[in-house]
Amino acid sequence: MTDSASHFTPDELQQWRFGLQQADDNNVFCHCRVCDREWVASAHEVQCTCGSKNVETLSCWQFPDG
């Protein structure tokens, strides 16, 4: 879908994209593949408290609320 086919005005689309980027940047679900610890962080580059950098990260907005 191109921007010209959007149901948003250009300003609304920019605001929506900014909000999505903020959610992506500030709500990162983390799972340590070594010790299985799970937590939410504000960055995709994280290290577990066990010392492992083998951490899977997913943006929290990808999970449904209910």
PyMOL commands that set and color helices and strands:
alter all, ss='L'
color gray80, all
select helices_A, chain A and resi 3-5+10-26+60-62
alter helices_A, ss='H'
color red, helices_A
select strands_A, chain A and resi 28-32+38-41+55-59
alter strands_A, ss='S'
color yellow, strands_A
deselect
rebuild
show_as cartoon
